[in-house]
Amino acid sequence: MAQKRGSKVAEVADDEVVVPLQAVLLADSFTQKFRPITMERPKVLMPLINVPMIDYTLEWLASVGVEEVYIFCCAHAKQVTSYLERSHWKSQTNFIVTAIESNDCVSAGDALRLIDQRNVIRGDFVLVSGDTVSNMSLRQVLQEHKERRRKDKLSVMTMVVKHTKPSSVTHQNLLGNDELLLGVDPETKQLLYYEDKKDYGKTHQGSGNIILDQSIVTDRSAVQLYNNRQDCFIDICSPELLLLFTDNFDYQQLRRDFVKGLLSDEVCKLNLFWQMLWLLSCTIHLVMGYKIFTYEIHSEYAARIDNFRSYDAVSKDILHRWTHPIVPDIPFSRNSPPIRLESQGIYKAAGVMQSHSAIICGTTILGEGTSIGDCCNITDSVIGQGCIIGCNVHIQGCYIWNNVTIHDNAKLRYATVCDGAVVKEGAVLEPGVILSFNVVIGQNFTVPMYSKISLTPQPTEEDSDEELEYAEGAGGVTESLTKPFSVVENEINCQNGKRDEESMDGQSWNVLEVGVTGTGYKWSLGENNQEEEWRHSVSPIPYEKIQELILKKRFDFDETTLDIGTVQTPGESKPDSEIADDESEKPETAYFNKEVEETFRRAVLEVPGVEQHHVIIEVNGLRLAYNMSFSDCAGALFHAILNLALEAPHAGPSELFINALNVITKWRDLLKHYLKSEDDEVEVLLKFEEICLETGKEFAPIFSKMLEVLYDKDILTEEAILSWASEKQEADESDKVFVKQSELFIQWLQEASEEEEDDKEEEEEEEGGGGEAA
């Protein structure tokens, strides 16, 4: 649970000056991953579940006791400062927000050097990006950082990490980030090695092993190597960190330059000891010897939105309430209107007009003032404010921002549509499409996968900071977006969009890119970017690409512990051996269940090229990657199947039973594939009990009927059911609820089993008697 706002977090020694807890928030990501959108609006003002992204970061900082926040903004700085001036953050008590603008910084290193010049940081501070969502407490990590600082003044940073499980096929985690290789001292938690696997592959081509410098393991009993940790990009820093950036202009990026730079200096320290006297005689700041440590969170949430895949993953996590108390139905921002959470995970704001024949399912949110026409089908999507959705529109896995108009019979799948865009009748947006602000897609036109359409022409030189140059121009669209999140203002913007369209009558748009009557430029992806686009899209990775990667796969990298004189085999390594409780197992199981369900849903939603046997191949890959059993796969699939039944409309237990009967009948063979033994079947029954008591309580009244269905469909055998019932005999009464509910059916199975045994005995006797007579 987050700390009370404004509460003191840090404890200081008697000889230390008490200073308020400060934070530096970088409002620029200094990357181009969200183009073309960020050509017109800064990333931190992009809506995340209909609330500006930066509000999630500020809310978290305020809740954990931070009292002063310095927000550094460069590209589109006027939009950011204008938003902050109008926001409720300016009037908060014990929470001072100050913007620092710059027009010539091109990296995080430049930003931190400017912060150092301003001389505003007076003690340890939190360094975070404005695209971070978290509910973690800072109390423990601050305490550990300060205690280390008292003992060792060279400790300049504590980096927050979290358990994750990268895909063994794509070598990415759920956020779309490359697999990260970390080396940590298990006793002190000092970071010794940091490398993206992608970067490691470039510098160690053809090597499937990690090459460590000998000095890393010198005088250490062990080094723990991880490939299943996620960098949360939340750092507790000492003021000396700013001096290091000021004295070393080679430090541009936080991780690639600074972190890896300090670690390489630590490695070189022993080899370059003879140069120490010369270095000490110089006026430059000595960087060798500074240390970085790690702090791992478990049940708390922290993630940075670095690309569209992480935008999709974090959005889903918010809707699934992993970020509580920062969730849609608990207002924390002036830009988050009252929203109610309805059954089946549907969020609705005030003023939503929905046709009775429209079907809303999955985890979906509908923004204020949005209207939805007849026979629409909207699944697992985020719909913004003031949108107009016509009749017979199909929307699946999309992010529709504010004041978007979608005409009749349009189909949108896994697309991102920005403010004021128009999708005309019969148009189709294929997976991965991005429509920037006020783009129009013509009637019956199909936009191909991963296309990016914008009213802003594509820059000719990708290496130049065109976003900054465009922001300085402050023209047209950018100026109209300085107040991006008011419904009334958005309506004005749409009207301005119409005037712009009229003034652009002379513009000749390519009908092959946007259709007849369409408006917008199609950005070319380039040869290199086109191949990588699937990695960072909100769209699921195509099955063909997964199959291709599986065929190319040659080596598995497993987490191991490297000990002096001893290297454990992958089967012997225990990644969380230092954690005494079972909490370390929970995230891995949760991620596995989530990936299995997403794989299953691609088949349910009839993603092109995905069939039932493809699901089996992918789930088998997940089973190996997460080291799970067949019963784990069966349990995860069974849970996903029941969720499908829950999401379908039903007025009571009887209709829910019909839903469950239909989906179980359809996916029987898939579930049956993972039931290899009687023990696997018993595990599924135990999973069913757990679902009925926790996430799917609506199934509890019909447990016995469902049990009969599972038996009739040959999914569960009578031996497994009787074994399950037998195991419950010695259990507590509270654990016998479903056994008692199924008592008549169990009794019938027992009698049938006894009759069958009697019949077999009679047959054997008859055969024996016949043999004697002969």
MARBA-638077 format. One record per residue (C-alpha): residue number from 1; x, y, z. Coordinates in steps of 0.2 Angstrom, whole numbers, plus 5000, padded with zeros to 4 digits. Example, Ala and Ser with C-alpha at 12.3 -4.5 7.8 and 13.67 -1.06 7.14 Angstrom:
   drenvex     xx     yy     zz
         1   5062   4978   5039
         2   5068   4995   5036
This chain:
   drenvex     xx     yy     zz
         1   5000   5000   5000
         2   5007   5017   4996
         3   5012   5029   5010
         4   5001   5043   5016
         5   5004   5058   5006
         6   5017   5070   5013
         7   5023   5058   5026
         8   5041   5058   5031
         9   5050   5042   5024
        10   5068   5044   5028
        11   5077   5043   5044
        12   5093   5053   5046
        13   5107   5053   5058
        14   5109   5066   5071
        15   5124   5074   5062
        16   5114   5075   5046
        17   5104   5090   5040
        18   5086   5086   5038
        19   5081   5090   5020
        20   5064   5086   5011
        21   5064   5071   5000
        22   5066   5076   4982
        23   5063   5069   4965
        24   5070   5072   4948
        25   5057   5068   4935
        26   5063   5067   4917
        27   5048   5072   4905
        28   5058   5067   4890
        29   5062   5049   4885
        30   5075   5055   4872
        31   5070   5041   4860
        32   5059   5040   4845
        33   5049   5024   4849
        34   5032   5033   4850
        35   5033   5043   4833
        36   5024   5050   4824
        37   5013   5054   4840
        38   5027   5062   4849
        39   5030   5074   4834
        40   5014   5083   4840
        41   5012   5079   4859
        42   5025   5074   4872
        43   5025   5056   4878
        44   5021   5061   4896
        45   5005   5069   4891
        46   4999   5054   4881
        47   4983   5046   4889
        48   4986   5030   4899
        49   4968   5023   4903
        50   4962   5041   4898
        51   4973   5050   4911
        52   4990   5059   4906
        53   5004   5047   4909
        54   5014   5060   4920
        55   4999   5060   4932
        56   5003   5042   4937
        57   5021   5046   4941
        58   5017   5062   4951
        59   5003   5053   4961
        60   5015   5039   4966
        61   5028   5051   4971
        62   5016   5061   4981
        63   5010   5046   4990
        64   5027   5040   4995
        65   5032   5055   5004
        66   5041   5065   4991
        67   5040   5084   4994
        68   5049   5092   4980
        69   5048   5087   4962
        70   5059   5095   4948
        71   5052   5090   4931
        72   5064   5092   4917
        73   5056   5095   4900
        74   5064   5099   4883
        75   5054   5094   4867
        76   5036   5101   4868
        77   5041   5109   4884
        78   5027   5123   4883
        79   5014   5109   4882
        80   5021   5101   4898
        81   5023   5117   4908
        82   5006   5123   4902
        83   4998   5107   4908
        84   5006   5108   4925
        85   5001   5126   4927
        86   4983   5121   4925
        87   4984   5105   4935
        88   4979   5101   4953
        89   4998   5098   4956
        90   5001   5116   4958
        91   4990   5118   4973
        92   4995   5102   4983
        93   5001   5104   5001
        94   5018   5097   5005
        95   5021   5093   4987
        96   5030   5106   4976
        97   5031   5104   4958
        98   5044   5114   4948
        99   5047   5113   4929
       100   5064   5116   4922
       101   5064   5119   4903
       102   5078   5117   4891
       103   5079   5119   4872
       104   5096   5111   4869
       105   5097   5095   4879
       106   5097   5079   4869
       107   5100   5066   4882
       108   5097   5061   4900
       109   5115   5065   4904
       110   5112   5083   4897
       111   5097   5085   4908
       112   5106   5079   4924
       113   5120   5091   4920
       114   5108   5105   4919
       115   5100   5100   4936
       116   5117   5100   4944
       117   5120   5118   4937
       118   5104   5124   4945
       119   5110   5118   4962
       120   5093   5113   4968
       121   5096   5095   4974
       122   5101   5095   4993
       123   5102   5077   4997
       124   5097   5059   4991
       125   5084   5060   4978
       126   5073   5049   4968
       127   5077   5048   4949
       128   5062   5043   4938
       129   5055   5045   4921
       130   5037   5053   4918
       131   5032   5037   4910
       132   5033   5026   4926
       133   5018   5018   4935
       134   5021   5011   4952
       135   5013   5008   4969
       136   5029   5003   4978
       137   5034   5010   4995
       138   5051   5019   4996
       139   5053   5017   5015
       140   5064   5001   5014
       141   5074   5006   4999
       142   5078   5023   5006
       143   5083   5016   5022
       144   5095   5003   5014
       145   5102   5017   5003
       146   5106   5028   5017
       147   5113   5015   5028
       148   5125   5010   5014
       149   5130   5028   5012
       150   5135   5030   5030
       151   5147   5015   5028
       152   5153   5019   5011
       153   5152   5036   5003
       154   5155   5028   4986
       155   5138   5021   4985
       156   5129   5033   4973
       157   5114   5023   4967
       158   5102   5010   4972
       159   5092   5003   4957
       160   5075   4995   4959
       161   5072   4978   4950
       162   5058   4966   4949
       163   5056   4948   4945
       164   5051   4944   4927
       165   5052   4930   4915
       166   5058   4934   4897
       167   5051   4923   4883
       168   5063   4910   4878
       169   5058   4913   4860
       170   5059   4932   4858
       171   5070   4935   4873
       172   5059   4950   4878
       173   5049   4952   4894
       174   5031   4956   4895
       175   5035   4975   4893
       176   5043   4972   4876
       177   5061   4975   4884
       178   5076   4965   4879
       179   5081   4951   4891
       180   5092   4959   4904
       181   5108   4950   4910
       182   5113   4956   4928
       183   5127   4951   4939
       184   5124   4954   4958
       185   5134   4951   4974
       186   5122   4940   4984
       187   5128   4946   5000
       188   5129   4965   4998
       189   5117   4967   4983
       190   5130   4977   4973
       191   5128   4977   4955
       192   5143   4970   4946
       193   5137   4967   4928
       194   5123   4975   4917
       195   5119   4971   4899
       196   5105   4969   4887
       197   5106   4952   4879
       198   5103   4961   4862
       199   5119   4972   4865
       200   5128   4957   4872
       201   5125   4948   4856
       202   5132   4962   4846
       203   5149   4962   4856
       204   5150   4943   4858
       205   5144   4936   4842
       206   5144   4917   4841
       207   5146   4915   4860
       208   5132   4907   4870
       209   5141   4911   4887
       210   5143   4926   4898
       211   5161   4932   4899
       212   5165   4939   4916
       213   5181   4949   4920
       214   5191   4940   4933
       215   5192   4955   4944
       216   5173   4954   4946
       217   5174   4938   4956
       218   5190   4942   4965
       219   5188   4942   4984
       220   5169   4937   4982
       221   5162   4920   4987
       222   5149   4920   4974
       223   5141   4931   4960
       224   5123   4929   4956
       225   5119   4930   4938
       226   5101   4934   4932
       227   5092   4934   4916
       228   5075   4936   4924
       229   5075   4953   4932
       230   5067   4968   4925
       231   5074   4985   4927
       232   5060   4997   4934
       233   5070   5013   4930
       234   5067   5019   4948
       235   5083   5025   4956
       236   5088   5031   4973
       237   5103   5043   4970
       238   5116   5052   4980
       239   5120   5070   4975
       240   5137   5064   4969
       241   5129   5056   4955
       242   5125   5073   4947
       243   5144   5078   4949
       244   5148   5062   4940
       245   5138   5067   4925
       246   5145   5085   4926
       247   5163   5079   4925
       248   5160   5066   4912
       249   5152   5072   4896
       250   5153   5055   4889
       251   5138   5050   4900
       252   5123   5053   4889
       253   5111   5038   4893
       254   5108   5032   4910
       255   5110   5014   4908
       256   5121   5011   4893
       257   5133   5025   4897
       258   5133   5029   4915
       259   5128   5012   4924
       260   5139   5002   4912
       261   5153   5015   4913
       262   5154   5014   4932
       263   5154   4995   4931
       264   5168   4994   4918
       265   5178   5007   4929
       266   5175   4995   4943
       267   5182   4981   4933
       268   5197   4991   4927
       269   5201   4997   4944
       270   5213   4983   4948
       271   5221   4983   4931
       272   5224   5001   4932
       273   5230   5003   4950
       274   5247   5010   4944
       275   5239   5025   4936
       276   5231   5031   4953
       277   5244   5043   4957
       278   5243   5052   4941
       279   5224   5052   4941
       280   5224   5059   4959
       281   5235   5074   4953
       282   5222   5079   4940
       283   5208   5091   4943
       284   5195   5079   4935
       285   5183   5069   4946
       286   5189   5051   4949
       287   5175   5039   4944
       288   5183   5023   4948
       289   5177   5015   4964
       290   5159   5022   4964
       291   5146   5008   4967
       292   5128   5004   4962
       293   5117   4992   4972
       294   5100   4984   4968
       295   5084   4983   4978
       296   5071   4970   4973
       297   5053   4972   4975
       298   5041   4957   4975
       299   5022   4960   4978
       300   5023   4978   4973
       301   5021   4985   4956
       302   5033   4996   4946
       303   5035   4997   4927
       304   5041   5010   4914
       305   5032   5013   4897
       306   5046   5012   4885
       307   5037   5006   4869
       308   5020   5002   4863
       309   5020   4985   4869
       310   5024   4991   4887
       311   5010   5004   4884
       312   4998   4989   4881
       313   5005   4979   4895
       314   5004   4992   4908
       315   4987   4998   4903
       316   4981   4980   4905
       317   4989   4979   4922
       318   4980   4995   4928
       319   4963   4988   4922
       320   4967   4972   4931
       321   4971   4982   4946
       322   4989   4976   4949
       323   4993   4995   4952
       324   4980   4997   4966
       325   4976   5010   4974
       326   4981   5019   4957
       327   4966   5012   4947
       328   4953   5019   4936
       329   4938   5019   4948
       330   4948   5028   4962
       331   4950   5046   4955
       332   4968   5053   4958
       333   4968   5067   4944
       334   4958   5081   4939
       335   4958   5073   4922
       336   4951   5057   4929
       337   4932   5059   4929
       338   4921   5047   4940
       339   4921   5030   4934
       340   4912   5015   4940
       341   4918   4997   4939
       342   4904   4985   4933
       343   4903   4967   4932
       344   4915   4957   4921
       345   4929   4970   4922
       346   4920   4984   4912
       347   4924   5002   4917
       348   4911   5016   4913
       349   4912   5034   4915
       350   4897   5046   4916
       351   4887   5050   4901
       352   4891   5034   4891
       353   4877   5031   4878
       354   4877   5012   4873
       355   4865   5003   4862
       356   4856   4988   4870
       357   4862   4977   4856
       358   4880   4982   4858
       359   4892   4969   4866
       360   4905   4975   4878
       361   4917   4962   4885
       362   4934   4958   4891
       363   4942   4971   4901
       364   4936   4987   4893
       365   4935   5005   4899
       366   4922   5018   4891
       367   4926   5036   4893
       368   4915   5050   4897
       369   4902   5056   4884
       370   4906   5042   4872
       371   4891   5034   4861
       372   4891   5017   4855
       373   4879   5012   4841
       374   4869   4996   4837
       375   4877   4979   4836
       376   4894   4984   4840
       377   4907   4972   4848
       378   4920   4980   4859
       379   4933   4968   4867
       380   4948   4972   4878
       381   4949   4990   4873
       382   4951   5007   4880
       383   4939   5020   4873
       384   4942   5039   4877
       385   4931   5053   4880
       386   4918   5060   4868
       387   4920   5046   4855
       388   4907   5042   4842
       389   4906   5024   4837
       390   4893   5019   4824
       391   4884   5003   4821
       392   4891   4986   4818
       393   4908   4992   4823
       394   4921   4978   4829
       395   4935   4984   4840
       396   4947   4972   4848
       397   4962   4976   4859
       398   4963   4994   4853
       399   4967   5011   4861
       400   4955   5024   4855
       401   4959   5041   4862
       402   4947   5056   4864
       403   4935   5063   4851
       404   4938   5049   4838
       405   4924   5045   4826
       406   4922   5028   4819
       407   4908   5025   4806
       408   4897   5010   4803
       409   4904   4993   4799
       410   4922   4998   4803
       411   4934   4985   4810
       412   4949   4989   4821
       413   4960   4976   4829
       414   4975   4980   4840
       415   4977   4998   4834
       416   4980   5015   4842
       417   4970   5030   4836
       418   4974   5047   4842
       419   4963   5062   4846
       420   4951   5068   4832
       421   4955   5054   4820
       422   4941   5048   4809
       423   4939   5030   4802
       424   4925   5030   4789
       425   4912   5017   4785
       426   4919   5000   4781
       427   4937   5004   4784
       428   4948   4991   4792
       429   4963   4994   4804
       430   4974   4979   4804
       431   4985   4975   4820
       432   4998   4987   4825
       433   4991   5002   4815
       434   4994   5019   4823
       435   4984   5034   4817
       436   4990   5050   4824
       437   4980   5066   4827
       438   4966   5071   4816
       439   4970   5058   4802
       440   4956   5052   4791
       441   4955   5035   4784
       442   4944   5034   4768
       443   4928   5023   4766
       444   4931   5004   4764
       445   4950   5006   4764
       446   4961   4994   4773
       447   4976   5000   4783
       448   4990   4987   4782
       449   4998   4980   4798
       450   5010   4991   4808
       451   5006   5006   4797
       452   5009   5024   4804
       453   4999   5038   4797
       454   5001   5056   4802
       455   4997   5073   4796
       456   5015   5078   4800
       457   5027   5073   4786
       458   5040   5060   4790
       459   5057   5069   4795
       460   5070   5066   4782
       461   5084   5064   4794
       462   5079   5052   4808
       463   5095   5056   4818
       464   5090   5074   4821
       465   5079   5079   4835
       466   5065   5084   4824
       467   5053   5083   4839
       468   5062   5097   4847
       469   5063   5107   4831
       470   5044   5105   4828
       471   5040   5110   4846
       472   5050   5126   4844
       473   5040   5130   4828
       474   5024   5129   4839
       475   5013   5128   4824
       476   4997   5121   4819
       477   4993   5105   4828
       478   5006   5107   4842
       479   4998   5123   4847
       480   4981   5116   4847
       481   4986   5102   4859
       482   4993   5113   4873
       483   4977   5109   4882
       484   4975   5091   4877
       485   4963   5083   4890
       486   4948   5094   4892
       487   4933   5087   4883
       488   4927   5105   4878
       489   4944   5109   4872
       490   4945   5093   4862
       491   4929   5098   4853
       492   4937   5114   4848
       493   4952   5105   4842
       494   4941   5094   4831
       495   4932   5110   4824
       496   4950   5117   4821
       497   4954   5100   4812
       498   4939   5103   4800
       499   4945   5120   4796
       500   4963   5114   4793
       501   4955   5100   4782
       502   4946   5114   4772
       503   4962   5124   4771
       504   4971   5109   4765
       505   4959   5105   4750
       506   4974   5109   4739
       507   4984   5095   4747
       508   4985   5079   4737
       509   4984   5064   4748
       510   4990   5047   4742
       511   4974   5037   4740
       512   4984   5021   4741
       513   4990   5026   4759
       514   4974   5033   4766
       515   4960   5029   4754
       516   4948   5040   4744
       517   4943   5056   4755
       518   4957   5051   4767
       519   4970   5063   4774
       520   4987   5059   4781
       521   5005   5054   4777
       522   5010   5036   4778
       523   5027   5034   4787
       524   5039   5022   4779
       525   5046   5009   4792
       526   5063   5006   4783
       527   5071   4989   4781
       528   5078   4988   4799
       529   5063   4995   4808
       530   5050   4984   4798
       531   5058   4968   4805
       532   5058   4975   4823
       533   5040   4983   4823
       534   5032   4967   4829
       535   5042   4967   4845
       536   5036   4984   4851
       537   5018   4984   4845
       538   5001   4983   4855
       539   4997   4969   4843
       540   5001   4951   4848
       541   5016   4944   4840
       542   5011   4935   4824
       543   5011   4916   4825
       544   5022   4915   4809
       545   5035   4926   4818
       546   5035   4915   4833
       547   5037   4899   4823
       548   5051   4907   4813
       549   5060   4912   4830
       550   5058   4894   4837
       551   5066   4887   4821
       552   5080   4899   4823
       553   5083   4896   4841
       554   5099   4887   4845
       555   5103   4890   4863
       556   5094   4893   4880
       557   5101   4905   4892
       558   5096   4899   4910
       559   5099   4908   4926
       560   5114   4901   4935
       561   5124   4905   4950
       562   5143   4907   4947
       563   5153   4901   4962
       564   5172   4902   4964
       565   5178   4885   4958
       566   5160   4878   4956
       567   5147   4882   4942
       568   5130   4875   4946
       569   5120   4867   4932
       570   5104   4875   4926
       571   5094   4862   4935
       572   5102   4866   4951
       573   5101   4884   4951
       574   5088   4893   4962
       575   5085   4911   4956
       576   5077   4916   4972
       577   5085   4905   4985
       578   5088   4919   4997
       579   5069   4922   4999
       580   5063   4911   5013
       581   5044   4912   5009
       582   5034   4907   4994
       583   5031   4925   4988
       584   5045   4923   4974
       585   5035   4909   4966
       586   5019   4919   4964
       587   5025   4932   4951
       588   5032   4918   4940
       589   5016   4908   4941
       590   5005   4924   4938
       591   5015   4928   4922
       592   5014   4911   4916
       593   4995   4910   4918
       594   4994   4927   4910
       595   5004   4922   4895
       596   4994   4906   4893
       597   4978   4915   4893
       598   4984   4928   4880
       599   4989   4914   4869
       600   4973   4905   4871
       601   4963   4921   4867
       602   4972   4923   4851
       603   4964   4907   4845
       604   4947   4912   4853
       605   4947   4928   4844
       606   4953   4920   4827
       607   4969   4929   4825
       608   4974   4925   4807
       609   4985   4910   4806
       610   4982   4904   4824
       611   4974   4887   4826
       612   4972   4875   4840
       613   4988   4866   4837
       614   4997   4882   4836
       615   4991   4886   4854
       616   4998   4869   4859
       617   5015   4873   4852
       618   5016   4890   4860
       619   5010   4884   4877
       620   5023   4870   4876
       621   5036   4884   4874
       622   5029   4893   4889
       623   5029   4877   4899
       624   5048   4875   4895
       625   5052   4893   4898
       626   5044   4894   4915
       627   5048   4876   4920
       628   5030   4872   4923
       629   5021   4855   4923
       630   5007   4848   4911
       631   4995   4851   4926
       632   5001   4869   4927
       633   4996   4871   4908
       634   4980   4862   4911
       635   4975   4873   4926
       636   4980   4889   4917
       637   4970   4884   4901
       638   4955   4879   4912
       639   4955   4896   4920
       640   4956   4905   4904
       641   4941   4894   4897
       642   4931   4898   4913
       643   4935   4917   4911
       644   4928   4916   4893
       645   4912   4909   4900
       646   4911   4923   4913
       647   4913   4936   4900
       648   4899   4931   4890
       649   4882   4939   4894
       650   4872   4929   4907
       651   4858   4934   4919
       652   4861   4920   4932
       653   4869   4903   4936
       654   4859   4894   4923
       655   4864   4905   4909
       656   4882   4904   4916
       657   4881   4885   4915
       658   4876   4886   4897
       659   4890   4897   4893
       660   4903   4886   4902
       661   4895   4870   4893
       662   4898   4879   4876
       663   4916   4884   4879
       664   4921   4868   4887
       665   4913   4858   4873
       666   4922   4869   4860
       667   4940   4868   4868
       668   4939   4851   4876
       669   4952   4843   4865
       670   4964   4857   4869
       671   4962   4855   4888
       672   4962   4836   4887
       673   4980   4837   4878
       674   4988   4843   4895
       675   4979   4830   4906
       676   4992   4816   4905
       677   4988   4807   4921
       678   4976   4805   4935
       679   4986   4817   4946
       680   4984   4831   4932
       681   4966   4829   4932
       682   4965   4830   4951
       683   4975   4846   4950
       684   4963   4854   4938
       685   4949   4850   4951
       686   4959   4858   4964
       687   4961   4873   4953
       688   4942   4873   4950
       689   4939   4874   4968
       690   4951   4889   4970
       691   4943   4898   4956
       692   4926   4896   4964
       693   4932   4903   4980
       694   4942   4917   4973
       695   4941   4924   4955
       696   4926   4915   4949
       697   4914   4914   4964
       698   4899   4914   4951
       699   4904   4896   4947
       700   4902   4890   4966
       701   4883   4887   4965
       702   4885   4876   4949
       703   4901   4867   4954
       704   4893   4850   4954
       705   4884   4852   4938
       706   4901   4858   4930
       707   4909   4842   4937
       708   4896   4831   4928
       709   4900   4840   4912
       710   4919   4838   4914
       711   4915   4819   4917
       712   4902   4818   4902
       713   4915   4826   4890
       714   4928   4813   4895
       715   4939   4827   4902
       716   4940   4820   4920
       717   4939   4801   4923
       718   4929   4794   4937
       719   4946   4788   4945
       720   4952   4806   4946
       721   4935   4812   4954
       722   4935   4798   4966
       723   4953   4801   4971
       724   4949   4820   4973
       725   4934   4816   4985
       726   4945   4803   4994
       727   4958   4816   4998
       728   4945   4828   5005
       729   4939   4815   5018
       730   4953   4821   5031
       731   4951   4839   5027
       732   4943   4853   5037
       733   4924   4855   5035
       734   4927   4872   5026
       735   4937   4862   5013
       736   4923   4850   5010
       737   4911   4862   5003
       738   4911   4857   4985
       739   4913   4838   4989
       740   4897   4839   4999
       741   4889   4849   4985
       742   4894   4835   4973
       743   4889   4821   4985
       744   4875   4813   4975
       745   4886   4813   4959
       746   4901   4805   4968
       747   4890   4792   4976
       748   4883   4788   4959
       749   4901   4786   4952
       750   4906   4775   4967
       751   4891   4763   4964
       752   4894   4763   4946
       753   4912   4758   4949
       754   4907   4744   4961
       755   4895   4737   4949
       756   4908   4737   4935
       757   4920   4728   4947
       758   4906   4715   4951
       759   4903   4713   4932
       760   4921   4710   4929
       761   4922   4697   4943
       762   4907   4688   4936
       763   4915   4688   4918
       764   4931   4681   4925
       765   4922   4667   4935
       766   4912   4663   4919
       767   4928   4662   4908
       768   4936   4651   4922
       769   4921   4640   4923
       770   4920   4638   4904
       771   4938   4633   4903
       772   4936   4620   4917
       773   4922   4612   4907
       774   4932   4612   4891
